[in-house]
Amino acid sequence: MLKALRHDTRGLALIEFAFAAPIFLTLVLTGLELSNLALAHMRVSQMAMTVADNAGRVNLGIDEANIYEVFAGAEVVAKGLDFKPNGRMVLSSLEENGRRNRSAGQMIRWQRCWGGDTSIEPAYGEEGDGRRDASLADGLGAGSQKITAAPGTAVMFVEVTYDYQPLVSTGFFDPPRIRYESAFNVRGRLNNAISNTQRLAVMSC
């Protein structure tokens, strides 16, 4: 009997598969997770550029209804990310404050936010900052290359932050936080003050 068992290879393939399956499955899931993470980075980056560009294209004057439309476009780009409960988008209108001497600088004339994660706050300032002083003299952004608005115009500055939602939650590490920023000059806008002709709920931050 022992001799027969020693030469019996009928279960060999199954044993080999049992050893190889966890390794193969790990490689497959890792590849899928990395692809999903790369896709999330691309979409968050596209959201930032799309909102800044679309907000900058609103000419004549800007209204709260335009903000709703701009954020609706961002929601289309974010499809599949489950962004709304796990992220936050900040749209700021950066302009010169119109003051002179030591008080001259940039200001955030108005600011609107979209997304359910209210723990994510604007990184560089809130609505009204810089209006009466030079606290934003260098503009908005990180490092030495900050964004400033030219006289008589405005810059649409967008911050998008998203807590990545993994395909498979292992519990071994915290999912990364993805963040992108973008800025576009307004084109042909005659009035940079925001209106609310339809009396819509303001998406304040």
ChimeraX commands (.cxc) that place a marker at each C-alpha (Angstrom):
marker #1 position 0.00,0.00,0.00 radius 0.5
marker #1 position 2.80,2.39,0.91 radius 0.5
marker #1 position 4.55,1.68,-2.38 radius 0.5
marker #1 position 1.35,2.38,-4.30 radius 0.5
marker #1 position 0.81,5.68,-2.47 radius 0.5
marker #1 position 4.39,6.74,-3.17 radius 0.5
marker #1 position 3.89,6.38,-6.91 radius 0.5
marker #1 position 0.34,7.88,-6.96 radius 0.5
marker #1 position 0.46,11.34,-8.65 radius 0.5
marker #1 position -3.25,11.89,-9.19 radius 0.5
marker #1 position -3.47,14.82,-6.73 radius 0.5
marker #1 position -0.21,16.49,-7.75 radius 0.5
marker #1 position -1.77,19.15,-10.00 radius 0.5
marker #1 position -4.28,20.10,-7.32 radius 0.5
marker #1 position -1.54,20.51,-4.70 radius 0.5
marker #1 position 0.55,22.64,-7.05 radius 0.5
marker #1 position -2.47,24.81,-7.80 radius 0.5
marker #1 position -3.13,25.24,-4.08 radius 0.5
marker #1 position 0.41,26.59,-3.62 radius 0.5
marker #1 position 0.36,28.84,-6.70 radius 0.5
marker #1 position -3.19,30.21,-6.43 radius 0.5
marker #1 position -2.57,32.71,-3.57 radius 0.5
marker #1 position 0.48,34.14,-5.34 radius 0.5
marker #1 position -1.34,34.39,-8.66 radius 0.5
marker #1 position -4.41,35.96,-7.04 radius 0.5
marker #1 position -2.25,38.49,-5.18 radius 0.5
marker #1 position -0.52,39.54,-8.40 radius 0.5
marker #1 position -3.85,39.91,-10.23 radius 0.5
marker #1 position -5.47,41.97,-7.46 radius 0.5
marker #1 position -2.36,44.15,-7.10 radius 0.5
marker #1 position -2.41,44.88,-10.82 radius 0.5
marker #1 position -6.11,45.75,-10.73 radius 0.5
marker #1 position -5.65,47.99,-7.68 radius 0.5
marker #1 position -2.74,49.88,-9.25 radius 0.5
marker #1 position -4.74,50.37,-12.45 radius 0.5
marker #1 position -7.72,51.65,-10.46 radius 0.5
marker #1 position -5.47,54.03,-8.49 radius 0.5
marker #1 position -3.95,55.40,-11.72 radius 0.5
marker #1 position -7.45,55.90,-13.14 radius 0.5
marker #1 position -8.53,57.74,-9.98 radius 0.5
marker #1 position -5.52,60.08,-10.27 radius 0.5
marker #1 position -6.38,60.80,-13.89 radius 0.5
marker #1 position -10.03,61.54,-13.14 radius 0.5
marker #1 position -9.30,63.81,-10.17 radius 0.5
marker #1 position -6.81,65.73,-12.31 radius 0.5
marker #1 position -9.40,66.03,-15.09 radius 0.5
marker #1 position -11.99,67.27,-12.61 radius 0.5
marker #1 position -9.70,70.09,-11.47 radius 0.5
marker #1 position -8.91,71.18,-15.04 radius 0.5
marker #1 position -12.51,70.84,-16.25 radius 0.5
marker #1 position -14.00,72.96,-13.46 radius 0.5
marker #1 position -11.34,75.68,-13.70 radius 0.5
marker #1 position -11.67,75.82,-17.49 radius 0.5
marker #1 position -15.48,75.79,-17.57 radius 0.5
marker #1 position -15.75,78.42,-14.83 radius 0.5
marker #1 position -13.29,80.60,-16.72 radius 0.5
marker #1 position -15.34,80.35,-19.91 radius 0.5
marker #1 position -18.43,81.98,-18.36 radius 0.5
marker #1 position -18.45,85.45,-19.91 radius 0.5
marker #1 position -20.42,88.66,-19.28 radius 0.5
marker #1 position -21.13,87.73,-15.65 radius 0.5
marker #1 position -21.20,84.66,-13.43 radius 0.5
marker #1 position -24.24,83.41,-11.51 radius 0.5
marker #1 position -24.91,80.67,-8.95 radius 0.5
marker #1 position -26.66,78.76,-11.75 radius 0.5
marker #1 position -23.33,78.65,-13.60 radius 0.5
marker #1 position -21.70,77.13,-10.52 radius 0.5
marker #1 position -24.31,74.37,-10.48 radius 0.5
marker #1 position -23.59,73.64,-14.14 radius 0.5
marker #1 position -19.83,73.62,-13.61 radius 0.5
marker #1 position -20.07,71.20,-10.70 radius 0.5
marker #1 position -22.51,69.02,-12.67 radius 0.5
marker #1 position -19.78,68.65,-15.29 radius 0.5
marker #1 position -17.34,67.60,-12.57 radius 0.5
marker #1 position -19.81,64.96,-11.39 radius 0.5
marker #1 position -19.86,63.46,-14.89 radius 0.5
marker #1 position -16.05,63.25,-14.94 radius 0.5
marker #1 position -16.05,61.69,-11.46 radius 0.5
marker #1 position -18.49,58.91,-12.41 radius 0.5
marker #1 position -17.43,55.65,-10.79 radius 0.5
marker #1 position -15.23,57.27,-8.13 radius 0.5
marker #1 position -17.95,57.71,-5.49 radius 0.5
marker #1 position -16.45,61.19,-5.16 radius 0.5
marker #1 position -19.29,63.11,-3.54 radius 0.5
marker #1 position -19.18,61.42,-0.09 radius 0.5
marker #1 position -15.39,60.94,-0.15 radius 0.5
marker #1 position -14.05,64.16,-1.65 radius 0.5
marker #1 position -14.26,67.92,-1.77 radius 0.5
marker #1 position -13.85,70.47,-4.54 radius 0.5
marker #1 position -13.12,74.13,-3.88 radius 0.5
marker #1 position -13.60,76.79,-6.58 radius 0.5
marker #1 position -12.18,80.23,-5.76 radius 0.5
marker #1 position -12.27,83.47,-7.71 radius 0.5
marker #1 position -8.86,85.08,-7.26 radius 0.5
marker #1 position -8.63,88.80,-8.08 radius 0.5
marker #1 position -6.66,91.91,-7.19 radius 0.5
marker #1 position -8.03,93.59,-4.07 radius 0.5
marker #1 position -7.84,97.09,-5.60 radius 0.5
marker #1 position -5.91,98.56,-2.67 radius 0.5
marker #1 position -2.65,100.45,-2.71 radius 0.5
marker #1 position 0.66,100.54,-0.90 radius 0.5
marker #1 position 1.03,97.99,1.89 radius 0.5
marker #1 position -2.54,96.69,1.56 radius 0.5
marker #1 position -2.20,95.88,-2.16 radius 0.5
marker #1 position -2.46,92.22,-3.06 radius 0.5
marker #1 position -4.78,89.44,-4.15 radius 0.5
marker #1 position -8.14,88.45,-2.67 radius 0.5
marker #1 position -10.62,85.58,-2.82 radius 0.5
marker #1 position -13.73,87.45,-3.96 radius 0.5
marker #1 position -16.01,84.43,-3.76 radius 0.5
marker #1 position -15.59,80.72,-3.10 radius 0.5
marker #1 position -17.83,77.69,-3.68 radius 0.5
marker #1 position -17.49,74.06,-2.60 radius 0.5
marker #1 position -18.92,70.73,-3.76 radius 0.5
marker #1 position -18.60,67.30,-2.14 radius 0.5
marker #1 position -19.70,65.72,1.09 radius 0.5
marker #1 position -16.41,65.49,2.99 radius 0.5
marker #1 position -16.64,68.80,4.84 radius 0.5
marker #1 position -13.53,67.96,6.90 radius 0.5
marker #1 position -11.48,68.92,3.82 radius 0.5
marker #1 position -11.00,72.69,4.01 radius 0.5
marker #1 position -9.57,75.13,1.46 radius 0.5
marker #1 position -5.80,74.93,1.67 radius 0.5
marker #1 position -4.86,78.54,0.94 radius 0.5
marker #1 position -7.67,80.77,2.15 radius 0.5
marker #1 position -11.37,81.38,2.43 radius 0.5
marker #1 position -13.84,83.77,0.82 radius 0.5
marker #1 position -12.98,87.35,1.72 radius 0.5
marker #1 position -9.32,86.69,2.57 radius 0.5
marker #1 position -7.05,89.44,1.27 radius 0.5
marker #1 position -9.89,91.89,0.60 radius 0.5
marker #1 position -8.56,94.56,2.93 radius 0.5
marker #1 position -4.93,93.57,3.43 radius 0.5
marker #1 position -1.92,91.99,1.76 radius 0.5
marker #1 position -2.34,88.56,3.36 radius 0.5
marker #1 position -2.60,87.02,-0.12 radius 0.5
marker #1 position -0.10,89.31,-1.80 radius 0.5
marker #1 position 1.71,86.33,-3.35 radius 0.5
marker #1 position -1.49,84.67,-4.60 radius 0.5
marker #1 position -2.67,81.08,-4.16 radius 0.5
marker #1 position -0.77,77.81,-4.41 radius 0.5
marker #1 position 2.07,75.90,-2.84 radius 0.5
marker #1 position 5.76,76.69,-3.04 radius 0.5
marker #1 position 7.25,79.67,-4.82 radius 0.5
marker #1 position 5.21,79.37,-8.04 radius 0.5
marker #1 position 1.93,80.84,-6.82 radius 0.5
marker #1 position -1.01,81.93,-8.98 radius 0.5
marker #1 position -1.95,85.60,-9.21 radius 0.5
marker #1 position -4.62,87.45,-11.16 radius 0.5
marker #1 position -3.80,90.28,-13.55 radius 0.5
marker #1 position -5.40,93.71,-13.04 radius 0.5
marker #1 position -9.02,93.90,-14.17 radius 0.5
marker #1 position -9.52,90.15,-14.48 radius 0.5
marker #1 position -9.81,87.02,-12.34 radius 0.5
marker #1 position -8.41,83.51,-12.08 radius 0.5
marker #1 position -10.55,80.46,-11.39 radius 0.5
marker #1 position -8.49,78.45,-8.89 radius 0.5
marker #1 position -9.64,74.89,-8.15 radius 0.5
marker #1 position -8.58,72.45,-5.44 radius 0.5
marker #1 position -9.80,68.84,-5.65 radius 0.5
marker #1 position -9.17,66.39,-2.81 radius 0.5
marker #1 position -10.33,62.77,-2.82 radius 0.5
marker #1 position -9.88,59.91,-0.36 radius 0.5
marker #1 position -9.16,56.95,-2.62 radius 0.5
marker #1 position -11.62,54.06,-2.36 radius 0.5
marker #1 position -9.76,50.76,-2.98 radius 0.5
marker #1 position -11.28,47.86,-4.87 radius 0.5
marker #1 position -10.22,45.47,-2.10 radius 0.5
marker #1 position -9.81,46.69,1.46 radius 0.5
marker #1 position -7.05,44.73,3.24 radius 0.5
marker #1 position -6.76,46.80,6.40 radius 0.5
marker #1 position -2.96,46.73,6.22 radius 0.5
marker #1 position -2.60,50.37,5.08 radius 0.5
marker #1 position -4.71,53.49,4.82 radius 0.5
marker #1 position -5.88,54.40,1.30 radius 0.5
marker #1 position -4.02,57.43,-0.09 radius 0.5
marker #1 position -5.50,60.92,-0.38 radius 0.5
marker #1 position -5.38,62.25,-3.94 radius 0.5
marker #1 position -5.13,65.99,-4.49 radius 0.5
marker #1 position -4.85,68.15,-7.62 radius 0.5
marker #1 position -5.05,71.87,-8.30 radius 0.5
marker #1 position -5.71,73.83,-11.48 radius 0.5
marker #1 position -6.15,77.46,-12.48 radius 0.5
marker #1 position -7.50,79.19,-15.59 radius 0.5
marker #1 position -7.89,82.88,-16.43 radius 0.5
marker #1 position -11.43,84.08,-17.10 radius 0.5
marker #1 position -12.08,84.94,-20.74 radius 0.5
marker #1 position -14.13,87.99,-21.68 radius 0.5
marker #1 position -16.01,88.35,-18.40 radius 0.5
marker #1 position -17.28,91.86,-17.82 radius 0.5
marker #1 position -18.28,91.43,-14.16 radius 0.5
marker #1 position -16.45,89.10,-11.78 radius 0.5
marker #1 position -18.93,89.53,-8.92 radius 0.5
marker #1 position -21.21,86.52,-8.52 radius 0.5
marker #1 position -24.99,86.94,-8.72 radius 0.5
marker #1 position -27.92,84.71,-7.78 radius 0.5
marker #1 position -30.82,85.63,-10.04 radius 0.5
marker #1 position -32.69,82.35,-9.39 radius 0.5
marker #1 position -32.14,82.48,-5.62 radius 0.5
marker #1 position -30.50,79.07,-5.57 radius 0.5
marker #1 position -28.93,77.57,-2.47 radius 0.5
marker #1 position -25.36,78.83,-2.29 radius 0.5
marker #1 position -22.73,76.06,-2.29 radius 0.5
marker #1 position -20.67,77.81,0.33 radius 0.5
marker #1 position -17.66,76.26,2.00 radius 0.5
marker link #1:1,2 radius 0.2
marker link #1:2,3 radius 0.2
marker link #1:3,4 radius 0.2
marker link #1:4,5 radius 0.2
marker link #1:5,6 radius 0.2
marker link #1:6,7 radius 0.2
marker link #1:7,8 radius 0.2
marker link #1:8,9 radius 0.2
marker link #1:9,10 radius 0.2
marker link #1:10,11 radius 0.2
marker link #1:11,12 radius 0.2
marker link #1:12,13 radius 0.2
marker link #1:13,14 radius 0.2
marker link #1:14,15 radius 0.2
marker link #1:15,16 radius 0.2
marker link #1:16,17 radius 0.2
marker link #1:17,18 radius 0.2
marker link #1:18,19 radius 0.2
marker link #1:19,20 radius 0.2
marker link #1:20,21 radius 0.2
marker link #1:21,22 radius 0.2
marker link #1:22,23 radius 0.2
marker link #1:23,24 radius 0.2
marker link #1:24,25 radius 0.2
marker link #1:25,26 radius 0.2
marker link #1:26,27 radius 0.2
marker link #1:27,28 radius 0.2
marker link #1:28,29 radius 0.2
marker link #1:29,30 radius 0.2
marker link #1:30,31 radius 0.2
marker link #1:31,32 radius 0.2
marker link #1:32,33 radius 0.2
marker link #1:33,34 radius 0.2
marker link #1:34,35 radius 0.2
marker link #1:35,36 radius 0.2
marker link #1:36,37 radius 0.2
marker link #1:37,38 radius 0.2
marker link #1:38,39 radius 0.2
marker link #1:39,40 radius 0.2
marker link #1:40,41 radius 0.2
marker link #1:41,42 radius 0.2
marker link #1:42,43 radius 0.2
marker link #1:43,44 radius 0.2
marker link #1:44,45 radius 0.2
marker link #1:45,46 radius 0.2
marker link #1:46,47 radius 0.2
marker link #1:47,48 radius 0.2
marker link #1:48,49 radius 0.2
marker link #1:49,50 radius 0.2
marker link #1:50,51 radius 0.2
marker link #1:51,52 radius 0.2
marker link #1:52,53 radius 0.2
marker link #1:53,54 radius 0.2
marker link #1:54,55 radius 0.2
marker link #1:55,56 radius 0.2
marker link #1:56,57 radius 0.2
marker link #1:57,58 radius 0.2
marker link #1:58,59 radius 0.2
marker link #1:59,60 radius 0.2
marker link #1:60,61 radius 0.2
marker link #1:61,62 radius 0.2
marker link #1:62,63 radius 0.2
marker link #1:63,64 radius 0.2
marker link #1:64,65 radius 0.2
marker link #1:65,66 radius 0.2
marker link #1:66,67 radius 0.2
marker link #1:67,68 radius 0.2
marker link #1:68,69 radius 0.2
marker link #1:69,70 radius 0.2
marker link #1:70,71 radius 0.2
marker link #1:71,72 radius 0.2
marker link #1:72,73 radius 0.2
marker link #1:73,74 radius 0.2
marker link #1:74,75 radius 0.2
marker link #1:75,76 radius 0.2
marker link #1:76,77 radius 0.2
marker link #1:77,78 radius 0.2
marker link #1:78,79 radius 0.2
marker link #1:79,80 radius 0.2
marker link #1:80,81 radius 0.2
marker link #1:81,82 radius 0.2
marker link #1:82,83 radius 0.2
marker link #1:83,84 radius 0.2
marker link #1:84,85 radius 0.2
marker link #1:85,86 radius 0.2
marker link #1:86,87 radius 0.2
marker link #1:87,88 radius 0.2
marker link #1:88,89 radius 0.2
marker link #1:89,90 radius 0.2
marker link #1:90,91 radius 0.2
marker link #1:91,92 radius 0.2
marker link #1:92,93 radius 0.2
marker link #1:93,94 radius 0.2
marker link #1:94,95 radius 0.2
marker link #1:95,96 radius 0.2
marker link #1:96,97 radius 0.2
marker link #1:97,98 radius 0.2
marker link #1:98,99 radius 0.2
marker link #1:99,100 radius 0.2
marker link #1:100,101 radius 0.2
marker link #1:101,102 radius 0.2
marker link #1:102,103 radius 0.2
marker link #1:103,104 radius 0.2
marker link #1:104,105 radius 0.2
marker link #1:105,106 radius 0.2
marker link #1:106,107 radius 0.2
marker link #1:107,108 radius 0.2
marker link #1:108,109 radius 0.2
marker link #1:109,110 radius 0.2
marker link #1:110,111 radius 0.2
marker link #1:111,112 radius 0.2
marker link #1:112,113 radius 0.2
marker link #1:113,114 radius 0.2
marker link #1:114,115 radius 0.2
marker link #1:115,116 radius 0.2
marker link #1:116,117 radius 0.2
marker link #1:117,118 radius 0.2
marker link #1:118,119 radius 0.2
marker link #1:119,120 radius 0.2
marker link #1:120,121 radius 0.2
marker link #1:121,122 radius 0.2
marker link #1:122,123 radius 0.2
marker link #1:123,124 radius 0.2
marker link #1:124,125 radius 0.2
marker link #1:125,126 radius 0.2
marker link #1:126,127 radius 0.2
marker link #1:127,128 radius 0.2
marker link #1:128,129 radius 0.2
marker link #1:129,130 radius 0.2
marker link #1:130,131 radius 0.2
marker link #1:131,132 radius 0.2
marker link #1:132,133 radius 0.2
marker link #1:133,134 radius 0.2
marker link #1:134,135 radius 0.2
marker link #1:135,136 radius 0.2
marker link #1:136,137 radius 0.2
marker link #1:137,138 radius 0.2
marker link #1:138,139 radius 0.2
marker link #1:139,140 radius 0.2
marker link #1:140,141 radius 0.2
marker link #1:141,142 radius 0.2
marker link #1:142,143 radius 0.2
marker link #1:143,144 radius 0.2
marker link #1:144,145 radius 0.2
marker link #1:145,146 radius 0.2
marker link #1:146,147 radius 0.2
marker link #1:147,148 radius 0.2
marker link #1:148,149 radius 0.2
marker link #1:149,150 radius 0.2
marker link #1:150,151 radius 0.2
marker link #1:151,152 radius 0.2
marker link #1:152,153 radius 0.2
marker link #1:153,154 radius 0.2
marker link #1:154,155 radius 0.2
marker link #1:155,156 radius 0.2
marker link #1:156,157 radius 0.2
marker link #1:157,158 radius 0.2
marker link #1:158,159 radius 0.2
marker link #1:159,160 radius 0.2
marker link #1:160,161 radius 0.2
marker link #1:161,162 radius 0.2
marker link #1:162,163 radius 0.2
marker link #1:163,164 radius 0.2
marker link #1:164,165 radius 0.2
marker link #1:165,166 radius 0.2
marker link #1:166,167 radius 0.2
marker link #1:167,168 radius 0.2
marker link #1:168,169 radius 0.2
marker link #1:169,170 radius 0.2
marker link #1:170,171 radius 0.2
marker link #1:171,172 radius 0.2
marker link #1:172,173 radius 0.2
marker link #1:173,174 radius 0.2
marker link #1:174,175 radius 0.2
marker link #1:175,176 radius 0.2
marker link #1:176,177 radius 0.2
marker link #1:177,178 radius 0.2
marker link #1:178,179 radius 0.2
marker link #1:179,180 radius 0.2
marker link #1:180,181 radius 0.2
marker link #1:181,182 radius 0.2
marker link #1:182,183 radius 0.2
marker link #1:183,184 radius 0.2
marker link #1:184,185 radius 0.2
marker link #1:185,186 radius 0.2
marker link #1:186,187 radius 0.2
marker link #1:187,188 radius 0.2
marker link #1:188,189 radius 0.2
marker link #1:189,190 radius 0.2
marker link #1:190,191 radius 0.2
marker link #1:191,192 radius 0.2
marker link #1:192,193 radius 0.2
marker link #1:193,194 radius 0.2
marker link #1:194,195 radius 0.2
marker link #1:195,196 radius 0.2
marker link #1:196,197 radius 0.2
marker link #1:197,198 radius 0.2
marker link #1:198,199 radius 0.2
marker link #1:199,200 radius 0.2
marker link #1:200,201 radius 0.2
marker link #1:201,202 radius 0.2
marker link #1:202,203 radius 0.2
marker link #1:203,204 radius 0.2
marker link #1:204,205 radius 0.2
view
